[in-house]
Amino acid sequence: MADAQRETVIRKVEQHLRKMSRQLIKIDTEGQALQYLSDSFRNKLYCDFVGVVFVEEDLYVPKTWSGNVFEVRDSFPMPVDQCSDQLLEHSLTDKEACSMASACHLFSLLKKSGVKTWFTVPIKDELHTFGFCMIGFLNYVPLLEMRKHFDEFGQDVALAITMTRNRKMQLKEIEGIEWITKNLSINSPFEERIEEITTRAGKGTDAEFACIYLYNDLDNCFIFQPPSYGQMKNIKQLKVKHNYFLKEHFPFLEKTGGMQLTIPISMDLKTIGVLHVEKKRSGVFSEEDLHVLRLISNHIATILENARLYNKEKENRNRLHFLLEYQQALVKETVKHEGFDGITSMLGELFNEPIVLFDRFMHPLSFSIEESKESLIPQLRAEAEKMKRKKKPYIVLKEYGQAYSIWPISGGDDVLGYLAVRMSGNELDDYDQIMIEMARNICSIQFIKQKLVLDATEQAKENFISKLLVEMVENKESILQYANLFMWDLFRPHRVALLSITLKDDEVEGCNLLEQQAKKSVVWDYIRVLVVEKNKEILAATFKDQYVLIVPANKGMQDFWTRFYTSIKKAVKRSGINCHVFIGIGGKADNIQEYYVSSEHARQALNIVQSRFRDKGYAFFEELGSYTILHHLEHTKAIHLFMENQLGPLEKYSEGKSMDLIHTLRVYLVNNGNAKATAQELYIHRSSLLYRLEKVESILEVDLNDPEVRFNLMMAFKLYDMQGQL
């Protein structure tokens, strides 16, 4: 009979434990779960008391109690060290605890209180140990072989408590997010946001004090950000010095179980501050408080980052609006004025830095710079030339310790000029880049506008030259109008000069005719800009693939032209294109009809310079001696026949051979038949020269010692020089 009663009790307890485990999981709060546990045990098992006891620091504290055994209930809180440590390890019954009654205060108390049957169940899971559940009967009840069921039930209760706590924490998190969303606005003042955050942190953790410290990079310290929640008694500024371990400054950094708790505020893996609370009103700061503060800390970092991005976006929008207004003002400047002074002045104000504008030849056009610093410009120009060759993004003027960035100004595929700004090219942010691009575009507009005007002017000059340099001038009125347009005194004596540009072999190699002409145009631009335009009295234009210069005749025949030609050679060198430049200068023209004659003189002189005076590079028609007489000969077939008879056989013989008999003959005649001088000039042995001269006599069937033969040959060479061909 006793065994059947015992089996009935065990089955009843077992069923109740299973049912209660399932029901506990459904309960939302910890308090409700514990109360349900105690009430259900007492009602179902008809026990005299049920208590749920948790460990809090060093004490056992009852969380719920149901029953009338007040002697046991009133003995709590009870020191943990006065009770058996097995209470938290596994389930116990009154039978198993008989031998431990003297060593455990709780077991002794139960015995003295007249409790006949009792058992305890530890409430724990793999991670947490919460306490134990205690059930007692004043009468004897058979509870043997229930340990396994009791232990499993304790694990279920622990799981239910963990779940209810997690749900509670999630609810707090949701409430916190909702609160932050409603109360923390980007547009509200920073002090208001700090006050709301510290208040939330203090109340959410039941602390008497809460505050925020933000890290200051410049001063290398944590600075208190008012206002705080509660009265501020701490140090308002914490110097970091060389100790960057936060725990040294905030001992309870992410550490629960004390009267302080500190959470770092991080942004992009960088600590920007801490959220600090102190003096919990009841107990110590728990994991739940830690979770609340982490939530607030994360949202503080988010708010600060959003505020930073918002302010940056707002600042960028204002800066872009400011740039737009400046761009409109600069565009108006390009409409009103032809030059660059107004533009560089406005750009200097925009950048708040010195500005220097160069043309494509690195000549300073305009600048916005202090007068005391104008001496920088030549050095800047020299360094900029080096930068162009080395293709560096910016240069540093070491003498003054100033960094200048140099930016090309382009118009299509052509470089029109260069903009120099006193700032390092490696330190430009996006806004600076936009300013640079805007400045380059504005300068490009002005350059292109000037280029259009210049192209129109050059076209007008070409039309003018085409009407002036003709054998029979037909429309004098039109010529006078053009002269008036260029403010040029047509009736003042002038000389017409023709300039030729001959590319060297390395420049011609691999280039078609268009590319070769493009290179010549670049050289001409350098000459025109760097030399011709500095002499306002000189009129320069292109005409029939030739480069024409009309120069006042009062310019000295030697002094001026020597300096002028030297300047041209320097300009050609600056262009970087390897070539020869020759100039033929015609005679004086005192009226409209004589400009054509002067141009023809210049053409003849240019041919002779290219064949006879390449080292000198230029020649006047008047200084060519007999060439001036030969110029008046009619260009008849007889002249060409004469040159062909005299030199034609030698030219045909020399084709494809390394021995140039025509050049040998010319040098021999120029040296008046002196064999020694001729051999030295040709860098050949005298015997080799004699062999060549014999060959010449054999081919031409003449005697070179005959004065008449020499005269005829020299005449042929002079005609050849003037005609440029046989």
C-alpha positions, 0 to 999 in steps of 0.5 A: 500500500505504501509503495502504491501511494509513493508511486502515485505521489511521484507520478503526480509530482512528475506530471506537475513539473512537466506542465509547470516547465511548459507554462513558465516559458510562456510567462513574460516577466520574472516576477510572474514566473516565480509567483506562478512557480510557488503558487502552483506547487502549493496548490497542486502538491498541497505543500505547506510552503514554497519559496524561491530564493536567489543569491544576491552578493553574499546573501540568500534572499527570498523572491517569492514565498507562499505558505504559513511557516513564518519561522523559515521565511523570517530567517531570510536574508541568510548568509550564503557561507552559513549554508551548504554549497550543495544547495546550488549544485543539485537537488536535496531532500530532508533524508539526504540533508540529515547528516549535514544539518549541523553544518547548514543553518537552513537545514537546522532551521527546517528541522527546528521548525517541524518540517517533516518532508522538504526538498530543494531544487537549484535554479541554474543553467549552463551560464547562470546560477540564480538560486534555489526553489524550496518546497516543504511539508509539515507531514511526511511525504514520500519523495524518493528517486525524484532527484533527476526530475527535480534537477531537470525542472531547475534547469527549465526554471533557470531557462524561463528566468533567462528568457523573461530577463532577455524579454525584459531587456529587449523591451527596455531596448525598444523603449530606449530606441523609441525614446531616443528617436522621439527626444534626441533631434539633430536640430536640438542644441547639443546641451539639450541632447546631453541633458536628455542622454544623462537623464535617461542613463541615470533613470534607466540604471537607477543611478544617482549620478550620470555624465558624459566625458568626451575626448579632446585630441588637442588637449589629450584629455577627457572633458566633462560635457555638462549638464549631468544627471545629479550633482557633479562632484568628479574631476571635470578634466581627466588628463590622459598624458601617456597612459591610454588605457581607459581602465586606469582612468575609469576602473569600472569600465564595462565592469558590473557588480560595483557602485560605478559603471562606465561605457565607452562611446566609440565611432569607427573603432575610435573611442571618442568619450565615455558614459559614466554612472555612479551610486545605484540607489538599490544594490549594485550595477548589473548586466541589465544596467550594462546593457542599457548603457551600451544601448545609450552609448551606441546611440550617442555615437550614432547621434554625434556621427549624424550630427557631424555628417549633418553639419558637414553637409550643411557646411558643404551646401553653404560653401557650394552656394557661396561658390555658385555666387562667386562663379556667377560674379567671375563669369560677369567679369569675363563678359565685362573685361578682356584681361585677367586682373579682375579674375585673379583679384577675385580668385585671390579673395576666394582662396584667401591665398596668393594667385599667379596666372601664367600663359602657356609659355609660363609668362606671368599674365596677372597675379593677386599677391602682396607687393613685398612678395612679387619677387617670388614670381620669377622664382615661381616661373623658373620652378614651374618650368622644371615642374612642367618637364618633370610632371610634378603635381606641385612645387615648393619654393624653398627660399620662402618655405611656401608650397604652390600647386600649379594647374594647367588651364585647358581649352579642348586639347590645347593647354592655354595657360597655368594657374598657381595657387599657394597651397599644397596639392597633397592637402586639397579636400573635395571643396578645394578641388571644386574651387580649383576646377571652377577657377580653371574653367573661368580662366579657360573661358577668358583664354578662349575668348581672347583666342577667338579675338586673336584668331579673328585678328590673325585672319584680318591680318592675313587678309590685309597681307594678301591684299598688300603683297601683290604685284598690282594693288587693286583696292587701296581703300581696303588696305588703308582700312586694315592699316587703320584697324591695326593702328599701323602707319602704312606710309612710314618706310618698312621692310618685309621679312620672311621667316622659315621654320625647318624641322630637324630630322628627329622631329620629322621622323614618324610624323605626317605632314599635318603633324609637322605643320602643327609643330611649326605652328607651335614654334611660330606661336612661341616666336609671336608671343615671346618676341614679336608681340613685345615689339608693338611696331612689328606686324606679324602674320601668316600668308601662303604657308609663310611667316611674314614680318613687316618691320619699321625701316628705322630699326638698325640693320645690324643691332636690332636684327641681331638682338631680334634674331637672338630672341627668336632662337631663345623662343624656339628653344623654349618651345622644345621643338628641334628646328632651324629658323631663317630670316630673309629681309627685303629692301625698304618700302616707301609706298603701297606698291613697293611692299610686294617688291620688298617681299620678293627681295625677302624671298630671294634673301631667304633662299640664299640664307638657307643655302649660303648663310645658315650659320648667321641665320638671316640676311638683308637683300641689299648686302647680297652683292651681285644677287641684287643685280641677278634679281632683276633678270627675267625668270626665263627658260634661258636662265634655267637652261644656263643653270642646267648646262653648268651644274646639271651633269654634276647634280645627276652624277652625285645622286645616290653617291656619298661624294657631293661634287657640287658642294666640292666645286662651290667650296673650291670656287669660293676659296678662289681655286686655293686647293689647300684652303678648300681641302681644309674646309672640306676636311679631306686630304689634298689628294682626295680634293685633286681627284674630285676636281679632276672628276668635275672637269671630266664630267663638265668637260671644262678647265677649272683654271680658265677664269671664264669657266669659273665665272660661269660656274659662280653665276650658275651657283648664284642663280641657283641660290636665288631660285632655290632649285635647278 
